[in-house]
């Protein structure tokens, strides 16, 4: 292998290794996101989503610079380590998809709950306005007790 080919292979190997670490970090961040959503602590999601976005941008740049077509396509040429990296990245992406679906489901359920609570508040306010505007004054006495 000539020096130029060796240098190119080293660049590709370094890209795969950095990608593997980046994807591991994505999994870690997504795990934190999942926990936060389950606990109802959605305030911190924006910074976590931003962290994920930065990692994804870096992965895209690495792939482009190293001439890698896909992180999930097992490289035909190169050291065995690249194949291992590709398999790990593929499995991590599968886990990320599952976790993202869980997060989305939890958030949709929370959204429905908030919408139902909001509907109750609106109905209560409407009833209060009607009661205040009716000119009726007096006390309600429950005679059943």
JOMOQUI-V811403 format. One record per residue. N is the residue number from 1. RES is the residue in three letters. PSI is psi in degrees with one decimal (999 if undefined). BURIAL is I if it has 16 or more other C-alpha atoms within 10 Angstrom, else O. Layout:
BEGIN
n=N res=RES psi=PSI burial=BURIAL
n=N res=RES psi=PSI burial=BURIAL
END
This chain:
BEGIN
n=1 res=UNK psi=127.8 burial=O
n=2 res=UNK psi=163.5 burial=O
n=3 res=UNK psi=-34.6 burial=O
n=4 res=UNK psi=-42.8 burial=O
n=5 res=UNK psi=-40.3 burial=O
n=6 res=UNK psi=-43.6 burial=O
n=7 res=UNK psi=-41.5 burial=O
n=8 res=UNK psi=-41.0 burial=O
n=9 res=UNK psi=-37.6 burial=I
n=10 res=UNK psi=-38.7 burial=O
n=11 res=UNK psi=-43.2 burial=I
n=12 res=UNK psi=-44.1 burial=I
n=13 res=UNK psi=-43.4 burial=I
n=14 res=UNK psi=-38.1 burial=O
n=15 res=UNK psi=-44.5 burial=I
n=16 res=UNK psi=-42.2 burial=I
n=17 res=UNK psi=-43.6 burial=I
n=18 res=UNK psi=-38.3 burial=I
n=19 res=UNK psi=-42.8 burial=I
n=20 res=UNK psi=-44.5 burial=I
n=21 res=UNK psi=-39.5 burial=O
n=22 res=UNK psi=-42.3 burial=I
n=23 res=UNK psi=-37.0 burial=I
n=24 res=UNK psi=-40.7 burial=I
n=25 res=UNK psi=-39.2 burial=O
n=26 res=UNK psi=-43.5 burial=I
n=27 res=UNK psi=-42.7 burial=I
n=28 res=UNK psi=-47.7 burial=O
n=29 res=UNK psi=-42.5 burial=I
n=30 res=UNK psi=-36.3 burial=I
n=31 res=UNK psi=-41.7 burial=I
n=32 res=UNK psi=-43.0 burial=O
n=33 res=UNK psi=-45.4 burial=I
n=34 res=UNK psi=-45.5 burial=I
n=35 res=UNK psi=-44.8 burial=O
n=36 res=UNK psi=-42.9 burial=I
n=37 res=UNK psi=-42.2 burial=I
n=38 res=UNK psi=-33.2 burial=O
n=39 res=UNK psi=-1.1 burial=O
n=40 res=UNK psi=17.1 burial=O
n=41 res=UNK psi=69.5 burial=O
n=42 res=UNK psi=-6.8 burial=O
n=43 res=UNK psi=-33.1 burial=O
n=44 res=UNK psi=-3.5 burial=O
n=45 res=UNK psi=-35.9 burial=I
n=46 res=UNK psi=-44.3 burial=O
n=47 res=UNK psi=-36.8 burial=O
n=48 res=UNK psi=-40.9 burial=I
n=49 res=UNK psi=-37.5 burial=O
n=50 res=UNK psi=-41.8 burial=O
n=51 res=UNK psi=-44.7 burial=O
n=52 res=UNK psi=-41.7 burial=I
n=53 res=UNK psi=-42.9 burial=O
n=54 res=UNK psi=-41.1 burial=O
n=55 res=UNK psi=-42.9 burial=I
n=56 res=UNK psi=-40.0 burial=I
n=57 res=UNK psi=-41.2 burial=O
n=58 res=UNK psi=-41.0 burial=O
n=59 res=UNK psi=-42.4 burial=I
n=60 res=UNK psi=-42.2 burial=O
n=61 res=UNK psi=-44.4 burial=O
n=62 res=UNK psi=-46.5 burial=I
n=63 res=UNK psi=-44.9 burial=I
n=64 res=UNK psi=-46.8 burial=O
n=65 res=UNK psi=-35.6 burial=O
n=66 res=UNK psi=-4.1 burial=I
n=67 res=UNK psi=30.7 burial=O
n=68 res=UNK psi=128.6 burial=I
n=69 res=UNK psi=-37.8 burial=O
n=70 res=UNK psi=141.7 burial=O
n=71 res=UNK psi=-19.7 burial=I
n=72 res=UNK psi=-4.2 burial=I
n=73 res=UNK psi=119.7 burial=O
n=74 res=UNK psi=124.5 burial=O
n=75 res=UNK psi=137.2 burial=I
n=76 res=UNK psi=-41.1 burial=O
n=77 res=UNK psi=161.0 burial=O
n=78 res=UNK psi=174.1 burial=O
n=79 res=UNK psi=159.7 burial=O
n=80 res=UNK psi=-31.1 burial=O
n=81 res=UNK psi=-34.6 burial=O
n=82 res=UNK psi=-38.7 burial=I
n=83 res=UNK psi=-40.0 burial=I
n=84 res=UNK psi=-44.9 burial=I
n=85 res=UNK psi=-45.8 burial=I
n=86 res=UNK psi=-43.9 burial=I
n=87 res=UNK psi=-43.7 burial=I
n=88 res=UNK psi=-44.0 burial=I
n=89 res=UNK psi=-43.3 burial=I
n=90 res=UNK psi=-46.8 burial=I
n=91 res=UNK psi=-40.1 burial=O
n=92 res=UNK psi=-41.5 burial=I
n=93 res=UNK psi=-38.3 burial=I
n=94 res=UNK psi=-42.9 burial=O
n=95 res=UNK psi=-40.3 burial=O
n=96 res=UNK psi=-41.6 burial=I
n=97 res=UNK psi=-44.2 burial=O
n=98 res=UNK psi=-46.8 burial=O
n=99 res=UNK psi=-40.7 burial=I
n=100 res=UNK psi=-39.1 burial=I
n=101 res=UNK psi=-39.5 burial=O
n=102 res=UNK psi=-45.9 burial=O
n=103 res=UNK psi=-45.5 burial=I
n=104 res=UNK psi=-42.6 burial=O
n=105 res=UNK psi=-45.5 burial=O
n=106 res=UNK psi=-44.8 burial=I
n=107 res=UNK psi=-37.9 burial=I
n=108 res=UNK psi=-40.4 burial=O
n=109 res=UNK psi=-40.9 burial=O
n=110 res=UNK psi=-37.5 burial=O
n=111 res=UNK psi=-43.5 burial=O
n=112 res=UNK psi=-43.1 burial=O
n=113 res=UNK psi=-44.8 burial=O
n=114 res=UNK psi=-40.8 burial=O
n=115 res=UNK psi=-39.3 burial=O
n=116 res=UNK psi=-41.8 burial=O
n=117 res=UNK psi=-42.2 burial=O
n=118 res=UNK psi=-40.8 burial=O
n=119 res=UNK psi=-42.6 burial=O
n=120 res=UNK psi=-42.8 burial=O
n=121 res=UNK psi=-43.3 burial=O
n=122 res=UNK psi=-43.0 burial=O
n=123 res=UNK psi=-39.5 burial=O
n=124 res=UNK psi=-43.8 burial=O
n=125 res=UNK psi=-41.0 burial=O
n=126 res=UNK psi=-42.8 burial=O
n=127 res=UNK psi=-39.9 burial=O
n=128 res=UNK psi=-43.2 burial=O
n=129 res=UNK psi=-41.8 burial=O
n=130 res=UNK psi=-40.2 burial=O
n=131 res=UNK psi=-43.4 burial=O
n=132 res=UNK psi=-37.1 burial=O
n=133 res=UNK psi=-7.6 burial=O
n=134 res=UNK psi=-14.6 burial=O
n=135 res=UNK psi=-1.1 burial=O
n=136 res=UNK psi=131.4 burial=O
n=137 res=UNK psi=150.2 burial=O
n=138 res=UNK psi=-171.6 burial=O
n=139 res=UNK psi=139.1 burial=O
n=140 res=UNK psi=125.9 burial=O
n=141 res=UNK psi=125.6 burial=O
n=142 res=UNK psi=111.1 burial=O
n=143 res=UNK psi=-0.2 burial=O
n=144 res=UNK psi=-17.3 burial=O
n=145 res=UNK psi=999 burial=O
END
